[in-house]
Amino acid sequence: MRFSRTFMLAALSLALVSCSKDPNFPTAMTPVSGRWISADTIDVFTGLDVNLVQGDNGLITGDWVGQTRITNGKCDAIYGCSPRNAVTGSNLSLRIDLEILGVGSYMGQLSTKEKLSGHIVRFGVSYPLTLIRVQ
């Protein structure tokens, strides 16, 4: 009886240790403040460089700058060569919601503490957008 009780305690301890989270895995409490970049293209935009500041309440503010695709040797007629604007959003328990003004509405998740993976919707079209933290 004593052997089986010791064995059960050892097995339970091993199970708890082996099931613990990876310390690099993000949680809802993982702040997203910092500089994030992407090489993805969203309609006419490319090379997004996004600065985010997250408050204690999970609300996010910031700004972005990017580039537009060159067509016939010219920048986009509406947005110019280096468009920029504000970012607002929130870090929710299961996702990050951002309004990247002028580009679209982003919904994603931290896949690591340094990588946001998701989609941005611009004029009803969904584009994949991965952001990598660089600072």
Wavefront OBJ file of the C-alpha trace (Angstrom):
o trace
v 0.000 0.000 0.000
v 2.816 2.383 0.907
v 4.609 1.639 -2.379
v 1.523 2.437 -4.484
v 0.930 5.710 -2.588
v 4.556 6.781 -3.121
v 4.331 5.761 -6.751
v 1.096 7.786 -7.211
v 2.671 10.888 -5.635
v 5.745 10.576 -7.836
v 3.610 10.120 -10.973
v 1.456 13.135 -10.067
v 4.535 15.296 -9.436
v 6.038 14.254 -12.760
v 2.785 15.005 -14.580
v 2.559 18.480 -13.075
v 6.148 19.326 -13.985
v 5.894 17.970 -17.522
v 2.627 19.837 -18.171
v 3.862 23.238 -17.063
v 3.882 26.033 -19.627
v 6.915 26.956 -21.641
v 8.320 30.126 -20.002
v 8.512 31.744 -23.456
v 4.819 31.131 -24.153
v 2.799 34.371 -24.066
v -0.192 34.886 -21.790
v -2.947 37.494 -21.666
v -0.702 39.402 -19.269
v 2.147 39.561 -21.808
v 2.466 43.240 -22.756
v 2.794 44.105 -26.425
v 4.531 47.452 -25.950
v 7.428 47.985 -28.327
v 8.363 48.308 -31.961
v 6.952 45.704 -34.363
v 7.728 45.277 -38.069
v 6.242 43.287 -40.929
v 7.289 42.420 -44.460
v 3.709 41.464 -45.418
v 1.754 43.412 -48.049
v -1.724 44.741 -47.306
v -3.296 46.124 -50.480
v -0.985 49.052 -51.367
v 0.914 49.009 -48.038
v 4.134 47.187 -47.254
v 6.970 47.454 -44.740
v 4.807 48.322 -41.737
v 6.715 49.641 -38.717
v 4.386 49.837 -35.707
v 5.073 51.322 -32.275
v 2.718 50.096 -29.548
v 2.267 51.233 -25.940
v 0.064 49.069 -23.720
v -1.414 50.466 -20.519
v -2.035 48.443 -17.350
v -5.693 48.117 -18.392
v -4.743 46.366 -21.668
v -5.580 49.342 -23.878
v -3.090 49.970 -26.670
v -2.100 53.214 -28.389
v 0.650 53.941 -30.848
v 1.519 54.880 -34.379
v 2.659 53.293 -37.607
v 4.633 54.196 -40.692
v 4.942 52.168 -43.866
v 5.644 52.258 -47.540
v 3.386 51.991 -50.530
v 3.993 49.863 -53.579
v 5.567 51.685 -56.482
v 3.484 51.523 -59.678
v 4.863 52.895 -62.926
v 7.688 54.541 -60.992
v 5.314 56.434 -58.676
v 4.118 56.082 -55.095
v 0.439 55.607 -54.361
v -1.527 58.731 -55.399
v -3.665 58.752 -52.228
v -1.225 57.676 -49.492
v 2.111 58.897 -50.863
v 5.427 57.071 -50.376
v 5.607 56.903 -46.547
v 2.111 56.899 -45.062
v 1.672 57.119 -41.296
v -1.148 57.303 -38.796
v -2.312 56.245 -35.323
v -2.939 52.803 -33.824
v -5.516 52.012 -31.119
v -6.615 48.694 -29.682
v -6.661 46.286 -26.783
v -4.888 43.201 -25.483
v -7.732 40.816 -24.678
v -7.467 37.449 -22.964
v -7.261 35.448 -26.201
v -6.385 37.997 -28.872
v -4.956 41.360 -29.784
v -7.317 43.773 -31.563
v -5.784 46.775 -33.323
v -7.217 49.496 -35.498
v -4.284 50.475 -37.712
v -5.835 53.686 -38.995
v -5.679 53.980 -42.763
v -4.716 50.317 -43.190
v -7.441 48.261 -41.509
v -8.684 46.265 -38.521
v -6.226 43.679 -37.177
v -7.029 40.643 -35.044
v -4.199 38.372 -33.954
v -2.540 36.407 -31.205
v 0.887 36.304 -29.675
v 2.361 33.083 -31.032
v 5.535 33.849 -29.052
v 6.454 36.851 -26.913
v 8.132 38.304 -30.004
v 5.619 37.394 -32.741
v 2.037 38.484 -33.420
v 0.211 36.369 -36.005
v -3.156 37.288 -37.444
v -5.179 38.930 -40.193
v -6.030 42.487 -41.104
v -9.249 43.376 -42.902
v -9.121 46.262 -45.365
v -12.240 47.149 -47.360
v -13.707 43.700 -46.710
v -10.595 41.799 -47.845
v -8.600 39.787 -45.281
v -4.794 39.804 -45.503
v -2.420 37.718 -43.355
v -0.222 39.939 -41.191
v 2.658 38.804 -38.994
v 4.377 41.366 -36.796
v 7.806 40.711 -35.279
v 8.956 42.620 -32.176
v 12.325 44.267 -32.753
v 12.503 46.460 -29.614
l 1 2 3 4 5 6 7 8 9 10 11 12 13 14 15 16 17 18 19 20 21 22 23 24 25 26 27 28 29 30 31 32 33 34 35 36 37 38 39 40 41 42 43 44 45 46 47 48 49 50 51 52 53 54 55 56 57 58 59 60 61 62 63 64 65 66 67 68 69 70 71 72 73 74 75 76 77 78 79 80 81 82 83 84 85 86 87 88 89 90 91 92 93 94 95 96 97 98 99 100 101 102 103 104 105 106 107 108 109 110 111 112 113 114 115 116 117 118 119 120 121 122 123 124 125 126 127 128 129 130 131 132 133 134 135
